[in-house]
Amino acid sequence: MTLQTDSPPPLDIDHPLTIGIGPRRRKRAQLIALTVLGLLALNYPLLSLFGEAWLFLGIPILYWYLFSVWFVFILLVGRILESHLPPDDSRLALDDLDDED
């Protein structure tokens, strides 16, 4: 009498689930995480820390905080979106779009 066990099949390296998430899903996840962090950074508990009338170079510290968070958010979104583009040499250049008359 032989006892048969259900052993899992060997891993297929080319199977989509074993490769990991693709660049589109990774980009989407990064953008969602960045949006959540941005919303938390621009919400009540952190904004109340800068609610007092402190001045830095004659500008209220709350304005420095708001514009700094906004600026960093824009930089990070740009970095995420640019990181998944193909290299410059493989992109279609505007010169290639000229009409040949």
PEVENJO-V169461 format. One record per residue. RES is the residue in one letter. OMEGA is omega as a letter, one per 30 degrees, with the letter a starting at -180 (999 if undefined). D_LAST is the distance of its C-alpha to the last C-alpha in Angstrom with 1 decimal. Layout:
# PEVENJO-V169461
res/omega/d_last
RES/OMEGA/D_LAST
RES/OMEGA/D_LAST
This chain:
# PEVENJO-V169461
res/omega/d_last
M/l/81.6
T/a/78.2
L/a/76.7
Q/l/73.0
T/l/71.1
D/l/67.7
S/a/65.8
P/l/62.2
P/l/59.6
P/a/58.1
L/l/55.1
D/a/51.7
I/a/49.6
D/a/46.4
H/a/47.7
P/a/45.7
L/a/49.0
T/a/50.0
I/a/46.8
G/a/47.2
I/a/45.1
G/a/41.3
P/l/39.2
R/l/38.4
R/l/42.1
R/l/43.0
K/l/40.6
R/l/41.9
A/l/45.5
Q/l/44.9
L/l/43.4
I/l/46.3
A/l/48.8
L/l/47.2
T/l/47.3
V/l/51.0
L/l/51.8
G/l/50.0
L/l/52.0
L/a/55.2
A/a/54.5
L/a/54.0
N/a/56.9
Y/a/60.5
P/a/62.5
L/l/60.2
L/l/59.5
S/l/63.3
L/a/63.7
F/a/61.8
G/a/63.4
E/a/65.8
A/l/65.1
W/l/64.4
L/l/62.2
F/a/60.0
L/l/58.8
G/a/59.8
I/l/57.7
P/a/59.3
I/l/59.0
L/l/57.8
Y/l/54.6
W/a/54.1
Y/a/54.6
L/a/52.3
F/l/49.4
S/l/50.0
V/l/49.9
W/a/46.8
F/l/45.0
V/l/46.1
F/l/45.1
I/l/41.5
L/a/41.4
L/l/42.7
V/l/40.3
G/l/37.4
R/l/38.8
I/a/39.4
L/l/35.9
E/a/34.2
S/a/36.6
H/l/35.1
L/l/31.4
P/l/30.1
P/a/29.9
D/a/27.1
D/a/25.6
S/l/25.1
R/l/23.5
L/a/19.9
A/l/18.6
L/l/16.5
D/a/14.3
D/a/13.5
L/a/12.1
D/l/9.1
D/l/5.9
E/a/3.8
D/999/0.0
